[in-house]
């Protein structure tokens, strides 16, 4: 088989790492990839937003299966374009990707399906939005309706910040993505990420995980794409998982199918858990990042086998086995992230990592001399697996300290609350 992975982050390097282990794969490609994927695949210099160029490359390289990582090309219809060319794809169509591309659409689906979620409304004008903000007893969450590279959600500390965020979004902060804003109540509890494989009808749960969105220890500072993750969380009992996925993912998959937009790929529900009761914060139409980096290392069944079952509508007949081990992943980022930062910094210590610890690349590139340097905000994710979270956490941080580049920052409290 000839397989194409679309994307350039740690999630896509994890895909490449897992897929590379399948002997059925004759050639693996990544577009555009990074320094990590270059060791496993042929990197194609095509950005994930270039739909026509990616479709043409898939035809030219005789791709049998394409795996789409980021949300933007999914929302833009890359799956549709590839299927028109008779190429199998792991990922939802543009119609099904609306579950992430429009928070207003997702909210309407949840309301009709009876899924527990935060009370809220959508607005395209400032005056009614401000009036709705003032109707809450505590500052509500303000969200851009569309895709904003993971930065379109503000959890304000004050009403003044909530009003200012609504003004900024409706004033064009995220362009078309914030022409409509969603304002909803702020839920209390602990966040968890619930991802599942979906074949259009059947749902196969993945292990739960937790990510850390704020840049600083103790959840301070601005939101990021994610500064680390661990799996599994101890605050959700394993026996609750089947009912959780049936009540949430199963209902949404059925609702999308009823709209003639069957979902196939990875469906991610961001949850807020309070006293064992889970409410949905958001849906994503793809694997999370950095959650993928801590979940897929626990997968015992070949990733290629599961993805093929999803694309062929036979997930119900495909056993999917997971390790009981725990995993902890720590993101190494560039100083200044998620704001401005410098790139081109040489990365040292990658050869000093333990053999059974994974380093998934994100913002990296190879120089003409073959050196690995930084090229983005989130640079690497160091992932350790062990029988307990405490051991996995200790091993992850022990290896993190072996890597160095100028301006390297990382959180020191990933998974600490579980220990």
C-alpha positions as CSV (number, residue, x, y, z in Angstrom):
1,X,0.0,0.0,0.0
2,X,1.0,3.6,-0.6
3,X,-0.2,5.9,2.2
4,X,-0.3,9.7,2.4
5,X,-0.4,11.5,5.8
6,X,-1.5,15.2,5.5
7,X,-0.2,17.6,8.1
8,X,3.1,18.7,9.8
9,X,2.6,18.4,13.5
10,X,3.2,16.0,16.3
11,X,-0.1,14.3,15.6
12,X,1.0,13.5,12.0
13,X,4.4,12.3,13.1
14,X,2.6,10.0,15.5
15,X,0.5,8.7,12.6
16,X,3.6,8.1,10.5
17,X,5.3,6.3,13.4
18,X,2.4,4.0,14.0
19,X,1.7,3.4,10.3
20,X,5.4,2.7,9.5
21,X,5.1,-0.4,11.7
22,X,2.7,-2.1,9.2
23,X,4.5,-4.3,6.7
24,X,1.7,-3.9,4.2
25,X,2.8,-0.3,3.5
26,X,5.1,-0.1,0.5
27,X,5.7,3.6,0.7
28,X,4.7,6.3,3.2
29,X,4.4,10.0,2.3
30,X,3.8,13.1,4.4
31,X,2.6,16.5,3.2
32,X,4.3,18.6,4.2
33,X,5.7,16.7,7.2
34,X,8.6,17.7,9.4
35,X,12.1,16.5,10.4
36,X,10.6,13.6,12.3
37,X,8.5,12.3,9.5
38,X,11.4,12.6,7.1
39,X,13.0,9.6,8.9
40,X,10.0,7.5,8.2
41,X,8.4,8.8,5.0
42,X,8.9,10.9,1.9
43,X,8.0,14.5,2.7
44,X,6.1,16.3,0.0
45,X,6.5,20.1,0.1
46,X,2.7,20.8,-0.1
47,X,0.9,22.7,2.7
48,X,-2.2,21.0,4.1
49,X,-4.4,23.9,3.0
50,X,-3.6,23.3,-0.7
51,X,-6.5,21.1,-1.6
52,X,-6.0,20.9,-5.4
53,X,-2.2,20.3,-5.1
54,X,-2.7,17.6,-2.5
55,X,-5.3,15.8,-4.6
56,X,-3.0,16.0,-7.7
57,X,-0.1,14.6,-5.7
58,X,-2.2,11.8,-4.4
59,X,-3.1,10.8,-7.9
60,X,0.5,11.2,-9.1
61,X,1.9,9.1,-6.3
62,X,-0.8,6.4,-6.7
63,X,-2.0,6.8,-3.1
64,X,-4.1,3.9,-1.8
65,X,-5.1,5.6,1.5
66,X,-4.9,9.2,2.7
67,X,-5.0,10.1,6.4
68,X,-5.9,13.7,7.1
69,X,-4.6,15.2,10.3
70,X,-5.6,18.9,10.6
71,X,-9.1,20.3,10.8
72,X,-8.7,23.1,8.1
73,X,-8.3,20.8,5.1
74,X,-11.2,18.6,6.4
75,X,-13.4,21.6,6.6
76,X,-12.3,22.8,3.2
77,X,-13.3,19.5,1.5
78,X,-10.0,17.6,1.0
79,X,-11.8,14.3,1.7
80,X,-14.4,15.1,-1.0
81,X,-11.7,16.0,-3.5
82,X,-9.8,12.8,-2.9
83,X,-12.8,10.6,-3.0
84,X,-13.8,12.2,-6.4
85,X,-10.5,10.8,-7.6
86,X,-11.3,7.3,-6.2
87,X,-8.8,7.6,-3.4
88,X,-9.7,6.1,0.0
89,X,-9.5,8.5,2.9
90,X,-9.5,8.3,6.7
91,X,-11.4,11.5,7.6
92,X,-14.8,13.1,7.4
93,X,-16.3,14.9,4.4
94,X,-16.8,18.6,4.4
95,X,-20.4,18.2,5.4
96,X,-19.6,16.0,8.4
97,X,-16.6,18.2,9.4
98,X,-19.1,21.0,10.2
99,X,-19.2,19.3,13.6
100,X,-16.0,21.3,14.3
101,X,-16.1,23.9,11.6
102,X,-19.2,25.5,13.1
103,X,-19.8,25.5,16.9
104,X,-23.3,26.8,16.2
105,X,-24.0,23.7,14.1
106,X,-22.5,21.4,16.7
107,X,-24.7,23.0,19.4
108,X,-27.9,22.5,17.3
109,X,-27.0,18.8,16.8
110,X,-26.4,18.4,20.6
111,X,-29.7,20.1,21.4
112,X,-31.7,17.8,19.0
113,X,-29.9,14.7,20.2
114,X,-30.4,15.5,23.8
115,X,-26.6,15.6,24.6
116,X,-25.7,17.4,27.8
117,X,-23.8,20.6,27.0
118,X,-23.4,24.2,28.2
119,X,-26.3,26.6,27.9
120,X,-25.6,29.2,25.3
121,X,-26.6,31.1,22.2
122,X,-25.1,32.4,18.9
123,X,-24.8,36.1,17.9
124,X,-23.7,38.1,14.9
125,X,-24.3,41.5,16.4
126,X,-22.6,43.1,19.4
127,X,-25.6,44.6,21.3
128,X,-27.6,41.4,21.9
129,X,-24.3,39.5,22.6
130,X,-23.5,42.0,25.4
131,X,-27.0,41.7,26.8
132,X,-26.7,37.9,26.9
133,X,-23.3,38.1,28.6
134,X,-24.8,40.3,31.4
135,X,-27.6,37.7,31.9
136,X,-25.0,35.3,33.5
137,X,-24.1,35.2,37.2
138,X,-20.4,34.5,36.3
139,X,-18.5,35.5,33.2
140,X,-19.5,33.2,30.3
141,X,-17.2,31.6,27.7
142,X,-16.9,33.4,24.4
143,X,-16.2,31.3,21.3
144,X,-15.6,32.1,17.6
145,X,-18.1,30.0,15.6
146,X,-15.5,28.8,13.0
147,X,-12.0,27.5,13.0
148,X,-9.4,29.8,14.6
149,X,-6.4,27.5,14.9
150,X,-7.3,26.5,18.4
151,X,-7.3,30.0,19.7
152,X,-10.9,31.0,19.2
153,X,-12.1,30.2,22.8
154,X,-11.8,32.7,25.6
155,X,-12.5,31.7,29.2
156,X,-12.7,35.2,30.8
157,X,-11.9,36.0,34.4
158,X,-14.2,39.1,34.4
159,X,-17.3,40.4,32.7
160,X,-15.1,43.1,31.2
161,X,-12.9,40.6,29.6
162,X,-16.0,38.7,28.2
163,X,-17.4,41.9,26.7
164,X,-14.0,42.8,25.2
165,X,-13.6,39.3,23.7
166,X,-17.0,39.5,22.1
167,X,-16.2,42.9,20.6
168,X,-12.8,41.7,19.3
169,X,-14.3,38.6,17.7
170,X,-17.3,40.3,16.1
171,X,-14.9,43.1,15.1
172,X,-12.9,40.7,12.9
173,X,-10.3,39.2,15.1
174,X,-10.5,35.8,13.4
175,X,-11.9,37.0,10.1
176,X,-14.8,34.9,8.8
177,X,-14.4,32.4,11.7
178,X,-15.7,35.0,14.2
179,X,-18.5,36.7,12.2
180,X,-20.7,34.7,14.5
181,X,-19.8,34.2,18.2
182,X,-21.1,31.5,20.6
183,X,-21.6,32.6,24.2
184,X,-22.2,29.9,26.8
185,X,-22.1,29.2,30.5
186,X,-18.8,28.3,32.1
187,X,-18.9,24.7,33.4
188,X,-17.0,23.6,36.4
189,X,-15.0,20.4,36.7
190,X,-12.0,18.6,35.1
191,X,-11.6,18.4,31.3
192,X,-11.1,15.1,29.4
193,X,-10.7,14.2,25.8
194,X,-12.8,11.4,24.4
195,X,-11.8,10.3,20.9
196,X,-13.3,7.4,18.9
197,X,-12.8,5.7,15.6
198,X,-16.0,5.9,13.5
199,X,-16.9,4.2,10.2
200,X,-20.1,6.1,9.5
201,X,-22.3,4.1,11.8
202,X,-20.2,2.2,14.4
203,X,-18.2,3.9,17.2
204,X,-15.1,2.3,18.7
205,X,-13.8,4.2,21.8
206,X,-10.2,5.1,22.3
207,X,-8.7,5.5,25.8
208,X,-9.6,8.8,27.5
209,X,-6.9,11.4,27.8
210,X,-6.4,14.9,29.3
211,X,-4.5,17.8,27.6
212,X,-3.2,21.0,29.1
213,X,-4.2,24.1,27.0
214,X,-2.6,27.0,29.0
215,X,1.0,27.8,28.4
216,X,2.1,28.0,32.0
217,X,2.2,25.7,35.1
218,X,-0.9,25.8,37.2
219,X,-3.0,26.6,34.1
220,X,-1.9,30.3,33.8
221,X,-1.3,32.3,30.7
222,X,-2.9,32.2,27.2
223,X,-4.4,29.2,25.6
224,X,-2.2,27.2,23.2
225,X,-2.7,24.2,20.9
226,X,-1.7,22.1,23.9
227,X,1.3,21.8,26.2
228,X,1.1,18.2,27.1
229,X,-1.3,15.3,27.8
230,X,-1.7,12.0,29.7
231,X,-3.8,8.9,29.5
232,X,-5.8,7.6,31.2
233,X,-7.4,10.1,33.6
234,X,-8.2,8.8,37.1
235,X,-11.3,10.8,37.6
236,X,-13.5,8.9,35.1
237,X,-14.1,5.2,36.1
238,X,-13.4,2.8,33.2
239,X,-16.8,1.2,33.6
240,X,-18.5,4.5,32.6
241,X,-16.7,4.6,29.2
242,X,-19.2,2.5,27.1
243,X,-22.2,4.5,28.2
244,X,-20.3,7.8,27.8
245,X,-19.4,7.1,24.2
246,X,-22.9,5.7,23.4
247,X,-24.6,8.7,24.8
248,X,-22.3,11.3,23.1
249,X,-20.5,9.9,20.1
250,X,-23.2,7.4,19.2
251,X,-25.9,10.1,19.2
252,X,-23.9,12.5,17.1
253,X,-22.9,9.9,14.6
254,X,-26.6,8.9,14.2
255,X,-27.6,12.6,13.9
256,X,-25.1,13.3,11.2
257,X,-26.1,10.1,9.3
258,X,-29.7,11.3,9.4
259,X,-28.6,14.6,7.8
260,X,-27.0,12.6,4.9
261,X,-23.5,13.5,6.3
262,X,-22.2,10.2,7.7
263,X,-19.1,10.7,9.8
264,X,-16.0,8.5,9.1
265,X,-12.7,9.1,10.8
266,X,-11.8,10.2,14.3
267,X,-14.5,12.0,16.3
268,X,-13.3,13.9,19.4
269,X,-15.5,15.2,22.2
270,X,-14.0,17.6,24.6
271,X,-15.7,17.0,28.0
272,X,-16.1,18.7,31.3
273,X,-16.5,16.2,34.1
274,X,-18.1,17.1,37.4
275,X,-18.9,14.3,39.9
276,X,-18.8,11.6,37.2
277,X,-21.3,13.6,35.0
278,X,-19.9,14.7,31.6
279,X,-20.9,17.7,29.5
280,X,-19.6,18.3,26.0
281,X,-17.6,21.5,25.6
282,X,-16.8,21.0,21.9
283,X,-16.5,18.5,19.1
284,X,-13.5,18.1,16.8
285,X,-13.6,16.2,13.5
286,X,-10.2,14.7,13.9
287,X,-7.6,13.4,16.3
288,X,-6.5,15.8,19.0
289,X,-2.9,17.2,19.3
290,X,-1.2,16.4,21.7
291,X,-3.8,13.7,22.7
292,X,-2.8,11.6,19.7
293,X,0.7,11.4,21.0
294,X,-0.3,9.7,24.3
295,X,-3.2,7.6,23.0
296,X,-1.8,5.9,19.9
297,X,1.2,4.5,21.7
298,X,-1.3,2.5,23.8
299,X,-2.9,0.9,20.6
300,X,-2.0,-2.7,20.2
301,X,-3.9,-3.3,17.0
302,X,-2.2,-2.0,13.9
303,X,-3.4,1.5,13.2
304,X,-3.5,0.8,9.4
305,X,-5.9,-2.1,10.1
306,X,-8.3,0.1,12.2
307,X,-8.2,2.9,9.7
308,X,-9.0,0.5,6.8
309,X,-11.9,-0.9,8.7
310,X,-13.2,2.7,9.2
311,X,-13.0,3.5,5.5
312,X,-14.7,0.2,4.5
313,X,-17.6,0.4,7.0
314,X,-16.7,-2.7,8.9
315,X,-15.5,-1.4,12.3
316,X,-18.0,-3.5,14.1
317,X,-16.2,-6.7,13.0
318,X,-12.7,-5.3,13.8
319,X,-11.3,-5.9,17.3
320,X,-9.3,-3.0,18.6
321,X,-7.0,-3.7,21.5
322,X,-5.3,-1.3,23.9
323,X,-2.5,-1.5,26.4
324,X,-3.3,-1.1,30.0
325,X,-0.2,1.1,30.5
326,X,-0.3,4.8,31.2
327,X,1.3,7.4,29.0
328,X,2.5,11.0,29.6
329,X,3.5,13.5,26.9
330,X,5.3,16.8,27.5
331,X,5.4,19.5,24.8
332,X,8.6,21.4,24.3
333,X,7.9,24.8,22.8
334,X,9.6,28.0,21.6
335,X,9.9,30.8,24.1
336,X,7.2,33.4,23.3
337,X,4.6,30.8,22.1
338,X,1.7,31.1,21.6
339,X,2.7,34.7,20.6
340,X,5.8,35.5,18.5
341,X,8.9,33.4,18.7
342,X,12.2,32.8,16.9
343,X,12.9,29.7,14.8
344,X,16.0,28.1,13.4
345,X,17.4,27.0,16.8
346,X,19.5,23.8,16.6
347,X,18.0,21.0,18.7
348,X,20.4,19.0,20.8
349,X,20.0,15.7,22.7
350,X,17.7,13.8,20.4
351,X,20.2,10.9,20.3
352,X,20.2,10.7,24.1
353,X,16.6,9.6,24.5
354,X,15.7,6.1,25.9
355,X,14.9,3.6,23.2
356,X,11.4,3.0,24.5
357,X,10.6,6.8,24.8
358,X,9.1,8.5,21.8
359,X,9.9,12.0,20.6
360,X,7.3,13.2,18.2
361,X,8.3,16.2,16.1
362,X,6.0,19.2,15.3
363,X,7.8,22.5,14.6
364,X,11.0,21.1,13.3
365,X,12.9,21.0,9.9
366,X,16.1,19.6,8.5
367,X,18.8,22.0,7.3
368,X,20.8,21.4,4.2
369,X,23.5,19.9,6.4
370,X,21.0,17.5,8.0
371,X,20.7,19.2,11.3
372,X,17.3,19.4,13.1
373,X,16.3,22.9,14.0
374,X,13.1,24.6,15.3
375,X,10.5,25.8,12.9
376,X,7.4,26.5,15.0
377,X,5.8,27.2,18.3
378,X,5.3,23.7,19.5
379,X,8.5,21.9,18.7
380,X,8.5,18.4,20.2
381,X,6.4,16.1,22.3
382,X,8.3,13.6,24.6
383,X,6.1,10.6,25.4
384,X,6.8,7.8,27.9
385,X,4.7,4.7,28.6
386,X,4.8,2.7,31.9
387,X,2.5,0.6,34.1
388,X,1.6,3.6,36.2
389,X,1.1,7.3,35.5
390,X,3.7,8.2,38.2
391,X,6.4,6.1,36.4
392,X,5.4,7.4,33.0
393,X,5.6,10.9,34.2
394,X,9.0,10.5,35.8
395,X,10.4,8.9,32.7
396,X,8.9,11.5,30.4
397,X,10.5,14.4,32.4
398,X,13.8,12.5,32.7
399,X,14.0,12.4,29.0
400,X,12.8,16.0,28.5
401,X,15.8,17.2,30.4
402,X,18.1,15.6,27.9
403,X,16.8,17.8,25.0
404,X,17.9,21.4,24.6
405,X,17.4,24.3,22.2
406,X,17.7,28.0,22.7
407,X,14.5,29.4,24.2
408,X,13.0,25.9,25.1
409,X,10.0,26.1,27.4
410,X,7.7,23.4,28.8
411,X,5.3,22.8,31.6
412,X,6.5,21.0,34.6
413,X,3.1,19.9,36.0
414,X,1.8,17.5,33.3
415,X,-0.2,14.7,35.0
416,X,0.9,16.0,38.4
417,X,-2.7,16.3,39.7
418,X,-3.1,12.5,39.2
419,X,0.0,11.7,41.2
